Amino acid sequence: EAQVTQNPRYLITVTGKKLTVTCSQNMNHEYMSWYRQDPGLGLRQIYYSMNVEVTDKGDVPEGYKVSRKEKRNFPLILESPSPNQTSLYFCASSPPPSSYNEQFFGPGTRLTVL
Amino acid sequence: QQPVQSPQAVILREGEDAVINCSSSKALYSVHWYRQKHGEAPVFLMILLKGGEQKGHEKISASFNEKKQQSSLYLTASQLSYSGTYFCGTEMRNTDKLIFGTGTRLQVFP
């Protein structure tokens, strides 16, 4: 089954404790992206990647890191999480170019930082 | 830079029609529409490209006015299953960045 998977689905952590949210897709897509969703703000892009070893900042990259060592995986790293990073996170993938291809979203990761 | 969606919320009875608008201050190359059910991931509805035609998906269709940098989503004879939050995503040429609006919450009641 073609899908985007994220782990964990739910996470409660404390300020400053490094964490990684994994994202994997089995559709051989070049383009992958991370979004955060907050009430009233919609979906905001954190980082995106056009291909392996190619990443770029989205609109809200502060406090986040990503890496793209393999085509299928695009982990999101929070080196020192803070309460303002409490949010619902979505990973998405699509074939290039993203202009006229639908994005496939993962199920989401709900993160709470205390 | 984030597109503006209007209205923010819509309440309908089954069978009624609705229009959701998406406006940008930037010249657009494409507009995407997604629907998100509560607690689920956004699901793709359609993409409209600059210079492209109006698209449709069953009783949901959309248009893209390039001169006004606006797109509208038309929901005809709404069904209970149409309930959810609708997001437009806009992309400028050669940016590979899809920027989503803040969403329009649609509720359809029997």
Chai-1 contact restraints between the chains, C-beta under 6 A:
chainA,res_idxA,chainB,res_idxB,connection_type,confidence,min_distance_angstrom,max_distance_angstrom,comment,restraint_id
A,G42,B,F100,contact,1.0,0.0,6.0,A-B,restraint_1
A,G42,B,G101,contact,1.0,0.0,6.0,A-B,restraint_2
A,G42,B,T102,contact,1.0,0.0,6.0,A-B,restraint_3
A,G42,B,G103,contact,1.0,0.0,6.0,A-B,restraint_4
A,L43,B,F100,contact,1.0,0.0,6.0,A-B,restraint_5
A,S98,B,D96,contact,1.0,0.0,6.0,A-B,restraint_6
A,S98,B,L98,contact,1.0,0.0,6.0,A-B,restraint_7
A,S99,B,Y29,contact,1.0,0.0,6.0,A-B,restraint_8
A,S99,B,S30,contact,1.0,0.0,6.0,A-B,restraint_9
A,S99,B,E91,contact,1.0,0.0,6.0,A-B,restraint_10
A,Y100,B,I47,contact,1.0,0.0,6.0,A-B,restraint_11
A,Y100,B,L49,contact,1.0,0.0,6.0,A-B,restraint_12
A,E102,B,F44,contact,1.0,0.0,6.0,A-B,restraint_13
A,F105,B,A41,contact,1.0,0.0,6.0,A-B,restraint_14
A,F105,B,P42,contact,1.0,0.0,6.0,A-B,restraint_15
A,P107,B,A41,contact,1.0,0.0,6.0,A-B,restraint_16
A,G108,B,A41,contact,1.0,0.0,6.0,A-B,restraint_17
